[in-house]
Amino acid sequence: MCTRNFGTLLLALIPVVATPGESEQPYKGQGYVFYGPGRAPGGGTLQQIGAGGEGFLYKGLGAGAEVGYLYPSEGFTYGIGLLSVNGSYHFNRSRHAKLSPFVTGGYSLAFRGGHENLYNVGGGVTWWMARHVGVRLEFRDYIWSGAQHSPQAQFGFSFR
C-alpha cells in the first residue's frame, strides 16, 4: 500500500517537474556593444564603434536598433554617425545554450551634415560565457547607393 501511494505521488509531480519554470524560458531581449574594423566603399579601412539592443517578438524572430560611429583610419574626427533598424533571427535562445547563432538585416541611415540611406545584412554568433554576459562576433555588410559595399567584422559583448 505504501508503494502505491508513493507511485501516485510521483505521477502527480510529473506535470510540475515537466513544466518549464521561469529559468527555462528563453530570454526576451538583449543589448550589446561592439567595435569592428572594415573596408570603406571606395577602398581603404574603416573602424566602427556602437551599441544596440533587440527584443524578441516570436520564437527567434527579433527587432532592434543600434547607433554607431564609422570612421576612417585617418582619424576619429572624420567619421559619420550610423543608425540601423534591423530584423533578426536567433537560432538558439535557450537560457542554457552556450552558442546562439543569428542572422540580421535592415535599414541604416548614415549622417553627418547630410544623410545617405543604406541597407545592411549580416550574421554571427553570441557565445554566452555567463548567465547574463556573452561575447558577440558578427560580420555585417553595409550596402551604399550605387551598390558599393562596406564589409565589417564586429567584436563585442552582449547582455541579457
VMD Tcl script that builds the backbone (N, CA, C; Angstrom):
set m [mol new atoms 480]
animate dup $m
set s [atomselect $m all]
$s set {name element resname resid chain x y z} {
  {N N MET 1 A 0.826 -1.197 0.000}
  {CA C MET 1 A 0.000 0.000 0.000}
  {C C MET 1 A 0.868 1.258 0.000}
  {N N CYS 2 A 1.961 1.225 0.736}
  {CA C CYS 2 A 2.860 2.384 0.771}
  {C C CYS 2 A 3.477 2.620 -0.610}
  {N N THR 3 A 3.797 1.563 -1.334}
  {CA C THR 3 A 4.375 1.696 -2.669}
  {C C THR 3 A 3.376 2.324 -3.627}
  {N N ARG 4 A 2.102 1.946 -3.497}
  {CA C ARG 4 A 1.077 2.518 -4.364}
  {C C ARG 4 A 0.924 4.016 -4.123}
  {N N ASN 5 A 0.942 4.469 -2.862}
  {CA C ASN 5 A 0.838 5.904 -2.545}
  {C C ASN 5 A 2.051 6.671 -3.061}
  {N N PHE 6 A 3.220 6.055 -2.971}
  {CA C PHE 6 A 4.426 6.699 -3.473}
  {C C PHE 6 A 4.350 6.851 -4.998}
  {N N GLY 7 A 3.866 5.817 -5.690}
  {CA C GLY 7 A 3.698 5.878 -7.144}
  {C C GLY 7 A 2.698 6.951 -7.551}
  {N N THR 8 A 1.598 7.072 -6.804}
  {CA C THR 8 A 0.598 8.094 -7.079}
  {C C THR 8 A 1.193 9.490 -6.885}
  {N N LEU 9 A 1.985 9.648 -5.849}
  {CA C LEU 9 A 2.640 10.924 -5.583}
  {C C LEU 9 A 3.596 11.280 -6.729}
  {N N LEU 10 A 4.364 10.302 -7.226}
  {CA C LEU 10 A 5.271 10.557 -8.351}
  {C C LEU 10 A 4.503 10.960 -9.600}
  {N N LEU 11 A 3.392 10.274 -9.885}
  {CA C LEU 11 A 2.585 10.638 -11.052}
  {C C LEU 11 A 2.010 12.034 -10.918}
  {N N ALA 12 A 1.661 12.442 -9.722}
  {CA C ALA 12 A 1.111 13.780 -9.500}
  {C C ALA 12 A 2.181 14.858 -9.681}
  {N N LEU 13 A 3.450 14.530 -9.413}
  {CA C LEU 13 A 4.532 15.517 -9.522}
  {C C LEU 13 A 5.059 15.671 -10.947}
  {N N ILE 14 A 4.787 14.718 -11.845}
  {CA C ILE 14 A 5.317 14.791 -13.210}
  {C C ILE 14 A 4.952 16.095 -13.910}
  {N N PRO 15 A 3.683 16.558 -13.882}
  {CA C PRO 15 A 3.393 17.829 -14.568}
  {C C PRO 15 A 4.171 19.010 -13.977}
  {N N VAL 16 A 4.433 19.006 -12.677}
  {CA C VAL 16 A 5.168 20.098 -12.048}
  {C C VAL 16 A 6.619 20.084 -12.501}
  {N N VAL 17 A 7.229 18.909 -12.559}
  {CA C VAL 17 A 8.628 18.789 -12.956}
  {C C VAL 17 A 8.785 19.018 -14.456}
  {N N ALA 18 A 7.833 18.540 -15.262}
  {CA C ALA 18 A 7.937 18.634 -16.718}
  {C C ALA 18 A 7.626 20.027 -17.250}
  {N N THR 19 A 6.914 20.852 -16.471}
  {CA C THR 19 A 6.577 22.202 -16.912}
  {C C THR 19 A 7.785 23.104 -16.762}
  {N N PRO 20 A 8.220 23.762 -17.835}
  {CA C PRO 20 A 9.398 24.630 -17.713}
  {C C PRO 20 A 9.121 25.779 -16.758}
  {N N GLY 21 A 10.075 26.037 -15.887}
  {CA C GLY 21 A 9.954 27.147 -14.952}
  {C C GLY 21 A 10.409 28.443 -15.584}
  {N N GLU 22 A 10.449 29.477 -14.805}
  {CA C GLU 22 A 10.865 30.797 -15.293}
  {C C GLU 22 A 12.282 30.765 -15.857}
  {N N SER 23 A 13.167 29.994 -15.211}
  {CA C SER 23 A 14.553 29.959 -15.682}
  {C C SER 23 A 14.703 29.177 -16.979}
  {N N GLU 24 A 13.717 28.351 -17.342}
  {CA C GLU 24 A 13.782 27.577 -18.581}
  {C C GLU 24 A 13.301 28.380 -19.787}
  {N N GLN 25 A 12.576 29.450 -19.565}
  {CA C GLN 25 A 12.036 30.236 -20.667}
  {C C GLN 25 A 13.152 30.974 -21.382}
  {N N PRO 26 A 13.047 31.129 -22.722}
  {CA C PRO 26 A 14.053 31.903 -23.444}
  {C C PRO 26 A 14.028 33.370 -22.997}
  {N N TYR 27 A 15.163 34.002 -23.089}
  {CA C TYR 27 A 15.233 35.415 -22.707}
  {C C TYR 27 A 14.466 36.266 -23.719}
  {N N LYS 28 A 14.015 37.454 -23.293}
  {CA C LYS 28 A 13.117 38.289 -24.107}
  {C C LYS 28 A 13.827 39.392 -24.879}
  {N N GLY 29 A 15.060 39.656 -24.557}
  {CA C GLY 29 A 15.785 40.707 -25.252}
  {C C GLY 29 A 17.238 40.728 -24.829}
  {N N GLN 30 A 18.013 41.552 -25.529}
  {CA C GLN 30 A 19.422 41.686 -25.189}
  {C C GLN 30 A 19.959 43.013 -25.694}
  {N N GLY 31 A 21.013 43.460 -25.072}
  {CA C GLY 31 A 21.736 44.647 -25.513}
  {C C GLY 31 A 23.149 44.247 -25.878}
  {N N TYR 32 A 23.848 45.110 -26.594}
  {CA C TYR 32 A 25.221 44.793 -26.981}
  {C C TYR 32 A 26.011 46.050 -27.285}
  {N N VAL 33 A 27.313 45.937 -27.164}
  {CA C VAL 33 A 28.274 46.973 -27.562}
  {C C VAL 33 A 29.279 46.301 -28.494}
  {N N PHE 34 A 29.858 47.078 -29.424}
  {CA C PHE 34 A 30.772 46.457 -30.377}
  {C C PHE 34 A 31.810 47.432 -30.903}
  {N N TYR 35 A 32.864 46.853 -31.437}
  {CA C TYR 35 A 33.914 47.543 -32.177}
  {C C TYR 35 A 34.213 46.672 -33.383}
  {N N GLY 36 A 34.538 47.304 -34.526}
  {CA C GLY 36 A 34.874 46.484 -35.677}
  {C C GLY 36 A 35.636 47.215 -36.751}
  {N N PRO 37 A 36.643 46.543 -37.304}
  {CA C PRO 37 A 37.340 47.068 -38.477}
  {C C PRO 37 A 36.609 46.652 -39.749}
  {N N GLY 38 A 36.810 47.398 -40.815}
  {CA C GLY 38 A 36.169 47.053 -42.080}
  {C C GLY 38 A 36.808 47.780 -43.245}
  {N N ARG 39 A 36.141 47.663 -44.372}
  {CA C ARG 39 A 36.637 48.262 -45.607}
  {C C ARG 39 A 35.703 49.389 -46.036}
  {N N ALA 40 A 36.277 50.490 -46.478}
  {CA C ALA 40 A 35.499 51.622 -46.977}
  {C C ALA 40 A 34.966 51.304 -48.373}
  {N N PRO 41 A 33.835 51.904 -48.777}
  {CA C PRO 41 A 33.269 51.619 -50.100}
  {C C PRO 41 A 34.237 51.857 -51.256}
  {N N GLY 42 A 35.061 52.871 -51.200}
  {CA C GLY 42 A 35.991 53.163 -52.287}
  {C C GLY 42 A 37.381 52.584 -52.065}
  {N N GLY 43 A 37.571 51.806 -51.027}
  {CA C GLY 43 A 38.883 51.279 -50.662}
  {C C GLY 43 A 39.352 51.925 -49.372}
  {N N GLY 44 A 40.355 51.414 -48.791}
  {CA C GLY 44 A 40.831 51.907 -47.506}
  {C C GLY 44 A 40.131 51.181 -46.368}
  {N N THR 45 A 40.478 51.570 -45.161}
  {CA C THR 45 A 39.912 50.895 -43.993}
  {C C THR 45 A 39.035 51.832 -43.182}
  {N N LEU 46 A 38.083 51.234 -42.507}
  {CA C LEU 46 A 37.176 51.933 -41.595}
  {C C LEU 46 A 37.164 51.202 -40.264}
  {N N GLN 47 A 36.733 51.913 -39.253}
  {CA C GLN 47 A 36.505 51.302 -37.949}
  {C C GLN 47 A 35.146 51.773 -37.463}
  {N N GLN 48 A 34.502 50.954 -36.648}
  {CA C GLN 48 A 33.186 51.323 -36.136}
  {C C GLN 48 A 33.073 50.941 -34.671}
  {N N ILE 49 A 32.447 51.832 -33.900}
  {CA C ILE 49 A 32.073 51.535 -32.523}
  {C C ILE 49 A 30.573 51.770 -32.424}
  {N N GLY 50 A 29.917 51.080 -31.508}
  {CA C GLY 50 A 28.485 51.285 -31.385}
  {C C GLY 50 A 27.857 50.450 -30.292}
  {N N ALA 51 A 26.544 50.621 -30.158}
  {CA C ALA 51 A 25.755 49.890 -29.172}
  {C C ALA 51 A 24.348 49.724 -29.713}
  {N N GLY 52 A 23.688 48.680 -29.282}
  {CA C GLY 52 A 22.327 48.442 -29.734}
  {C C GLY 52 A 21.581 47.508 -28.807}
  {N N GLY 53 A 20.381 47.205 -29.210}
  {CA C GLY 53 A 19.560 46.279 -28.447}
  {C C GLY 53 A 18.481 45.712 -29.323}
  {N N GLU 54 A 17.938 44.579 -28.901}
  {CA C GLU 54 A 16.853 43.969 -29.643}
  {C C GLU 54 A 15.936 43.219 -28.698}
  {N N GLY 55 A 14.665 43.174 -29.088}
  {CA C GLY 55 A 13.661 42.421 -28.360}
  {C C GLY 55 A 13.149 41.309 -29.257}
  {N N PHE 56 A 12.709 40.231 -28.639}
  {CA C PHE 56 A 12.236 39.087 -29.402}
  {C C PHE 56 A 10.722 39.107 -29.479}
  {N N LEU 57 A 10.202 38.950 -30.699}
  {CA C LEU 57 A 8.776 39.067 -30.960}
  {C C LEU 57 A 8.073 37.710 -30.958}
  {N N TYR 58 A 8.695 36.725 -31.574}
  {CA C TYR 58 A 8.101 35.395 -31.673}
  {C C TYR 58 A 9.219 34.389 -31.894}
  {N N LYS 59 A 9.350 33.456 -30.985}
  {CA C LYS 59 A 10.429 32.466 -31.037}
  {C C LYS 59 A 11.762 33.169 -31.247}
  {N N GLY 60 A 12.499 32.895 -32.329}
  {CA C GLY 60 A 13.806 33.524 -32.546}
  {C C GLY 60 A 13.765 34.821 -33.313}
  {N N LEU 61 A 12.570 35.252 -33.736}
  {CA C LEU 61 A 12.420 36.467 -34.537}
  {C C LEU 61 A 12.507 37.701 -33.646}
  {N N GLY 62 A 13.406 38.625 -34.011}
  {CA C GLY 62 A 13.605 39.812 -33.198}
  {C C GLY 62 A 13.606 41.089 -34.017}
  {N N ALA 63 A 13.487 42.212 -33.313}
  {CA C ALA 63 A 13.573 43.541 -33.918}
  {C C ALA 63 A 14.459 44.388 -33.014}
  {N N GLY 64 A 15.299 45.221 -33.636}
  {CA C GLY 64 A 16.207 46.009 -32.827}
  {C C GLY 64 A 16.698 47.251 -33.525}
  {N N ALA 65 A 17.496 48.001 -32.790}
  {CA C ALA 65 A 18.095 49.230 -33.315}
  {C C ALA 65 A 19.476 49.385 -32.707}
  {N N GLU 66 A 20.338 50.067 -33.453}
  {CA C GLU 66 A 21.672 50.351 -32.933}
  {C C GLU 66 A 22.160 51.682 -33.482}
  {N N VAL 67 A 23.062 52.277 -32.746}
  {CA C VAL 67 A 23.681 53.519 -33.177}
  {C C VAL 67 A 25.189 53.311 -33.123}
  {N N GLY 68 A 25.870 53.801 -34.157}
  {CA C GLY 68 A 27.308 53.615 -34.220}
  {C C GLY 68 A 27.995 54.825 -34.807}
  {N N TYR 69 A 29.302 54.776 -34.793}
  {CA C TYR 69 A 30.139 55.823 -35.363}
  {C C TYR 69 A 31.170 55.139 -36.242}
  {N N LEU 70 A 31.146 55.433 -37.533}
  {CA C LEU 70 A 32.004 54.823 -38.539}
  {C C LEU 70 A 33.066 55.849 -38.927}
  {N N TYR 71 A 34.339 55.498 -38.762}
  {CA C TYR 71 A 35.389 56.486 -39.024}
  {C C TYR 71 A 36.576 55.852 -39.759}
  {N N PRO 72 A 37.249 56.637 -40.600}
  {CA C PRO 72 A 38.400 56.119 -41.350}
  {C C PRO 72 A 39.642 56.048 -40.460}
  {N N SER 73 A 40.622 55.320 -40.937}
  {CA C SER 73 A 41.882 55.180 -40.194}
  {C C SER 73 A 42.607 56.505 -40.033}
  {N N GLU 74 A 42.309 57.479 -40.927}
  {CA C GLU 74 A 42.983 58.782 -40.871}
  {C C GLU 74 A 42.641 59.553 -39.601}
  {N N GLY 75 A 41.511 59.286 -38.998}
  {CA C GLY 75 A 41.183 59.999 -37.771}
  {C C GLY 75 A 39.734 59.861 -37.353}
  {N N PHE 76 A 39.555 59.862 -36.059}
  {CA C PHE 76 A 38.237 59.727 -35.439}
  {C C PHE 76 A 37.319 60.891 -35.813}
  {N N THR 77 A 37.876 62.072 -36.000}
  {CA C THR 77 A 37.069 63.269 -36.266}
  {C C THR 77 A 36.462 63.294 -37.670}
  {N N TYR 78 A 36.899 62.407 -38.554}
  {CA C TYR 78 A 36.385 62.381 -39.923}
  {C C TYR 78 A 35.240 61.385 -40.114}
  {N N GLY 79 A 34.660 60.900 -39.040}
  {CA C GLY 79 A 33.657 59.846 -39.122}
  {C C GLY 79 A 32.240 60.332 -39.375}
  {N N ILE 80 A 31.339 59.366 -39.470}
  {CA C ILE 80 A 29.907 59.625 -39.666}
  {C C ILE 80 A 29.107 58.805 -38.655}
  {N N GLY 81 A 27.924 59.302 -38.331}
  {CA C GLY 81 A 27.012 58.552 -37.485}
  {C C GLY 81 A 26.282 57.515 -38.321}
  {N N LEU 82 A 25.886 56.446 -37.685}
  {CA C LEU 82 A 25.191 55.366 -38.379}
  {C C LEU 82 A 24.093 54.837 -37.466}
  {N N LEU 83 A 22.852 54.960 -37.912}
  {CA C LEU 83 A 21.690 54.468 -37.175}
  {C C LEU 83 A 21.093 53.315 -37.967}
  {N N SER 84 A 20.896 52.165 -37.348}
  {CA C SER 84 A 20.351 50.988 -38.034}
  {C C SER 84 A 19.123 50.468 -37.307}
  {N N VAL 85 A 18.131 50.079 -38.095}
  {CA C VAL 85 A 16.921 49.435 -37.587}
  {C C VAL 85 A 16.842 48.090 -38.306}
  {N N ASN 86 A 16.892 46.994 -37.547}
  {CA C ASN 86 A 17.047 45.677 -38.141}
  {C C ASN 86 A 16.032 44.662 -37.630}
  {N N GLY 87 A 15.805 43.674 -38.460}
  {CA C GLY 87 A 15.155 42.451 -38.045}
  {C C GLY 87 A 16.237 41.407 -37.857}
  {N N SER 88 A 15.958 40.387 -37.059}
  {CA C SER 88 A 16.957 39.341 -36.840}
  {C C SER 88 A 16.262 38.017 -36.560}
  {N N TYR 89 A 17.017 36.965 -36.694}
  {CA C TYR 89 A 16.545 35.648 -36.271}
  {C C TYR 89 A 17.679 34.967 -35.532}
  {N N HIS 90 A 17.404 34.558 -34.283}
  {CA C HIS 90 A 18.376 33.864 -33.437}
  {C C HIS 90 A 17.967 32.392 -33.369}
  {N N PHE 91 A 18.885 31.512 -33.741}
  {CA C PHE 91 A 18.572 30.101 -33.881}
  {C C PHE 91 A 18.515 29.339 -32.574}
  {N N ASN 92 A 19.083 29.870 -31.507}
  {CA C ASN 92 A 19.068 29.163 -30.226}
  {C C ASN 92 A 18.988 30.187 -29.101}
  {N N ARG 93 A 17.792 30.374 -28.538}
  {CA C ARG 93 A 17.606 31.382 -27.492}
  {C C ARG 93 A 17.452 30.793 -26.107}
  {N N SER 94 A 17.691 29.526 -25.932}
  {CA C SER 94 A 17.572 28.918 -24.612}
  {C C SER 94 A 18.541 29.596 -23.642}
  {N N ARG 95 A 18.114 29.766 -22.409}
  {CA C ARG 95 A 18.988 30.363 -21.396}
  {C C ARG 95 A 20.203 29.488 -21.104}
  {N N HIS 96 A 20.104 28.199 -21.432}
  {CA C HIS 96 A 21.194 27.273 -21.137}
  {C C HIS 96 A 22.149 27.078 -22.306}
  {N N ALA 97 A 21.819 27.607 -23.478}
  {CA C ALA 97 A 22.677 27.445 -24.657}
  {C C ALA 97 A 23.927 28.293 -24.524}
  {N N LYS 98 A 25.057 27.733 -24.863}
  {CA C LYS 98 A 26.308 28.483 -24.841}
  {C C LYS 98 A 26.513 29.273 -26.131}
  {N N LEU 99 A 26.060 28.722 -27.270}
  {CA C LEU 99 A 26.210 29.394 -28.557}
  {C C LEU 99 A 24.844 29.730 -29.134}
  {N N SER 100 A 24.692 30.958 -29.614}
  {CA C SER 100 A 23.449 31.411 -30.219}
  {C C SER 100 A 23.750 32.088 -31.555}
  {N N PRO 101 A 23.705 31.337 -32.672}
  {CA C PRO 101 A 23.928 31.940 -33.977}
  {C C PRO 101 A 22.735 32.798 -34.402}
  {N N PHE 102 A 22.994 33.805 -35.237}
  {CA C PHE 102 A 21.916 34.696 -35.678}
  {C C PHE 102 A 22.209 35.250 -37.061}
  {N N VAL 103 A 21.157 35.709 -37.722}
  {CA C VAL 103 A 21.251 36.472 -38.964}
  {C C VAL 103 A 20.490 37.768 -38.749}
  {N N THR 104 A 20.885 38.816 -39.465}
  {CA C THR 104 A 20.257 40.116 -39.281}
  {C C THR 104 A 20.287 40.903 -40.593}
  {N N GLY 105 A 19.416 41.871 -40.703}
  {CA C GLY 105 A 19.398 42.731 -41.879}
  {C C GLY 105 A 18.386 43.843 -41.694}
  {N N GLY 106 A 18.594 44.941 -42.407}
  {CA C GLY 106 A 17.650 46.039 -42.300}
  {C C GLY 106 A 18.143 47.316 -42.948}
  {N N TYR 107 A 17.649 48.418 -42.424}
  {CA C TYR 107 A 17.890 49.752 -42.951}
  {C C TYR 107 A 18.909 50.474 -42.080}
  {N N SER 108 A 19.808 51.224 -42.701}
  {CA C SER 108 A 20.765 52.056 -41.977}
  {C C SER 108 A 20.737 53.468 -42.540}
  {N N LEU 109 A 20.921 54.440 -41.684}
  {CA C LEU 109 A 20.975 55.848 -42.067}
  {C C LEU 109 A 22.346 56.391 -41.669}
  {N N ALA 110 A 23.137 56.813 -42.648}
  {CA C ALA 110 A 24.427 57.451 -42.391}
  {C C ALA 110 A 24.191 58.962 -42.349}
  {N N PHE 111 A 24.784 59.634 -41.356}
  {CA C PHE 111 A 24.543 61.076 -41.225}
  {C C PHE 111 A 25.779 61.812 -40.731}
  {N N ARG 112 A 25.963 62.997 -41.303}
  {CA C ARG 112 A 26.963 63.988 -40.891}
  {C C ARG 112 A 26.791 65.160 -41.843}
  {N N GLY 113 A 26.177 66.192 -41.406}
  {CA C GLY 113 A 25.867 67.320 -42.283}
  {C C GLY 113 A 24.654 66.996 -43.146}
  {N N GLY 114 A 24.734 65.965 -43.942}
  {CA C GLY 114 A 23.622 65.440 -44.738}
  {C C GLY 114 A 23.335 64.013 -44.297}
  {N N HIS 115 A 22.725 63.257 -45.178}
  {CA C HIS 115 A 22.456 61.864 -44.838}
  {C C HIS 115 A 22.454 60.997 -46.104}
  {N N GLU 116 A 22.580 59.703 -45.911}
  {CA C GLU 116 A 22.502 58.744 -47.000}
  {C C GLU 116 A 21.823 57.479 -46.485}
  {N N ASN 117 A 20.972 56.889 -47.332}
  {CA C ASN 117 A 20.274 55.659 -46.990}
  {C C ASN 117 A 21.119 54.454 -47.381}
  {N N LEU 118 A 21.196 53.481 -46.489}
  {CA C LEU 118 A 21.954 52.265 -46.716}
  {C C LEU 118 A 21.090 51.065 -46.327}
  {N N TYR 119 A 21.552 49.902 -46.706}
  {CA C TYR 119 A 20.971 48.646 -46.248}
  {C C TYR 119 A 22.092 47.836 -45.630}
  {N N ASN 120 A 21.742 46.919 -44.745}
  {CA C ASN 120 A 22.770 46.079 -44.154}
  {C C ASN 120 A 22.270 44.647 -44.025}
  {N N VAL 121 A 23.181 43.704 -44.162}
  {CA C VAL 121 A 22.911 42.282 -43.950}
  {C C VAL 121 A 24.099 41.708 -43.193}
  {N N GLY 122 A 23.831 40.698 -42.402}
  {CA C GLY 122 A 24.932 40.100 -41.659}
  {C C GLY 122 A 24.503 38.886 -40.870}
  {N N GLY 123 A 25.430 38.403 -40.112}
  {CA C GLY 123 A 25.186 37.246 -39.256}
  {C C GLY 123 A 26.355 37.052 -38.326}
  {N N GLY 124 A 26.138 36.211 -37.338}
  {CA C GLY 124 A 27.204 35.956 -36.378}
  {C C GLY 124 A 26.772 34.974 -35.322}
  {N N VAL 125 A 27.460 35.036 -34.213}
  {CA C VAL 125 A 27.178 34.132 -33.100}
  {C C VAL 125 A 27.485 34.854 -31.784}
  {N N THR 126 A 26.685 34.562 -30.776}
  {CA C THR 126 A 26.965 35.030 -29.420}
  {C C THR 126 A 27.349 33.817 -28.596}
  {N N TRP 127 A 28.487 33.905 -27.928}
  {CA C TRP 127 A 28.941 32.848 -27.024}
  {C C TRP 127 A 28.662 33.329 -25.606}
  {N N TRP 128 A 27.650 32.721 -24.966}
  {CA C TRP 128 A 27.247 33.121 -23.621}
  {C C TRP 128 A 28.204 32.490 -22.615}
  {N N MET 129 A 29.136 33.296 -22.089}
  {CA C MET 129 A 30.137 32.811 -21.135}
  {C C MET 129 A 29.559 32.699 -19.731}
  {N N ALA 130 A 28.599 33.530 -19.426}
  {CA C ALA 130 A 27.931 33.527 -18.124}
  {C C ALA 130 A 26.439 33.721 -18.380}
  {N N ARG 131 A 25.645 33.675 -17.337}
  {CA C ARG 131 A 24.186 33.751 -17.491}
  {C C ARG 131 A 23.732 35.017 -18.215}
  {N N HIS 132 A 24.374 36.146 -17.944}
  {CA C HIS 132 A 23.921 37.421 -18.495}
  {C C HIS 132 A 24.929 38.109 -19.417}
  {N N VAL 133 A 26.099 37.512 -19.655}
  {CA C VAL 133 A 27.144 38.170 -20.445}
  {C C VAL 133 A 27.697 37.200 -21.493}
  {N N GLY 134 A 27.815 37.694 -22.721}
  {CA C GLY 134 A 28.362 36.876 -23.791}
  {C C GLY 134 A 29.275 37.675 -24.700}
  {N N VAL 135 A 30.084 36.976 -25.462}
  {CA C VAL 135 A 30.946 37.579 -26.477}
  {C C VAL 135 A 30.205 37.488 -27.804}
  {N N ARG 136 A 30.122 38.598 -28.508}
  {CA C ARG 136 A 29.395 38.677 -29.778}
  {C C ARG 136 A 30.393 38.848 -30.921}
  {N N LEU 137 A 30.322 37.951 -31.912}
  {CA C LEU 137 A 31.142 38.029 -33.114}
  {C C LEU 137 A 30.191 38.117 -34.294}
  {N N GLU 138 A 30.403 39.113 -35.156}
  {CA C GLU 138 A 29.454 39.344 -36.241}
  {C C GLU 138 A 30.174 39.835 -37.494}
  {N N PHE 139 A 29.645 39.463 -38.628}
  {CA C PHE 139 A 30.065 40.032 -39.906}
  {C C PHE 139 A 28.867 40.804 -40.443}
  {N N ARG 140 A 29.073 42.036 -40.850}
  {CA C ARG 140 A 27.987 42.861 -41.383}
  {C C ARG 140 A 28.470 43.570 -42.631}
  {N N ASP 141 A 27.624 43.637 -43.648}
  {CA C ASP 141 A 27.948 44.343 -44.889}
  {C C ASP 141 A 26.949 45.485 -45.051}
  {N N TYR 142 A 27.465 46.702 -45.108}
  {CA C TYR 142 A 26.633 47.885 -45.351}
  {C C TYR 142 A 26.649 48.153 -46.852}
  {N N ILE 143 A 25.484 48.283 -47.459}
  {CA C ILE 143 A 25.366 48.489 -48.903}
  {C C ILE 143 A 24.933 49.929 -49.139}
  {N N TRP 144 A 25.828 50.705 -49.738}
  {CA C TRP 144 A 25.603 52.119 -50.009}
  {C C TRP 144 A 24.921 52.267 -51.363}
  {N N SER 145 A 24.484 53.465 -51.677}
  {CA C SER 145 A 23.908 53.718 -53.003}
  {C C SER 145 A 24.956 53.416 -54.070}
  {N N GLY 146 A 24.506 52.995 -55.220}
  {CA C GLY 146 A 25.448 52.611 -56.268}
  {C C GLY 146 A 26.020 51.230 -56.041}
  {N N ALA 147 A 25.408 50.464 -55.138}
  {CA C ALA 147 A 25.812 49.086 -54.831}
  {C C ALA 147 A 27.249 48.980 -54.326}
  {N N GLN 148 A 27.735 50.012 -53.645}
  {CA C GLN 148 A 29.053 49.939 -53.030}
  {C C GLN 148 A 28.919 49.247 -51.680}
  {N N HIS 149 A 29.887 48.395 -51.363}
  {CA C HIS 149 A 29.826 47.614 -50.126}
  {C C HIS 149 A 30.870 48.083 -49.124}
  {N N SER 150 A 30.515 47.948 -47.854}
  {CA C SER 150 A 31.436 48.237 -46.766}
  {C C SER 150 A 31.341 47.096 -45.752}
  {N N PRO 151 A 32.082 46.000 -45.971}
  {CA C PRO 151 A 32.031 44.866 -45.042}
  {C C PRO 151 A 32.746 45.186 -43.729}
  {N N GLN 152 A 32.168 44.732 -42.627}
  {CA C GLN 152 A 32.699 44.992 -41.293}
  {C C GLN 152 A 32.759 43.687 -40.503}
  {N N ALA 153 A 33.823 43.480 -39.776}
  {CA C ALA 153 A 33.915 42.407 -38.772}
  {C C ALA 153 A 33.703 43.081 -37.420}
  {N N GLN 154 A 32.748 42.611 -36.648}
  {CA C GLN 154 A 32.435 43.279 -35.382}
  {C C GLN 154 A 32.656 42.320 -34.214}
  {N N PHE 155 A 33.273 42.831 -33.171}
  {CA C PHE 155 A 33.550 42.091 -31.952}
  {C C PHE 155 A 32.959 42.886 -30.788}
  {N N GLY 156 A 32.289 42.193 -29.883}
  {CA C GLY 156 A 31.709 42.935 -28.780}
  {C C GLY 156 A 31.189 42.051 -27.673}
  {N N PHE 157 A 30.352 42.632 -26.826}
  {CA C PHE 157 A 29.752 41.930 -25.700}
  {C C PHE 157 A 28.241 42.084 -25.759}
  {N N SER 158 A 27.543 41.015 -25.410}
  {CA C SER 158 A 26.071 41.033 -25.320}
  {C C SER 158 A 25.668 40.892 -23.868}
  {N N PHE 159 A 24.523 41.479 -23.523}
  {CA C PHE 159 A 23.999 41.445 -22.154}
  {C C PHE 159 A 22.521 41.085 -22.215}
  {N N ARG 160 A 22.092 40.168 -21.347}
  {CA C ARG 160 A 20.672 39.811 -21.294}
  {C C ARG 160 A 20.183 39.793 -19.877}
}
mol reanalyze $m
mol bondsrecalc $m
mol representation Tube
mol addrep $m
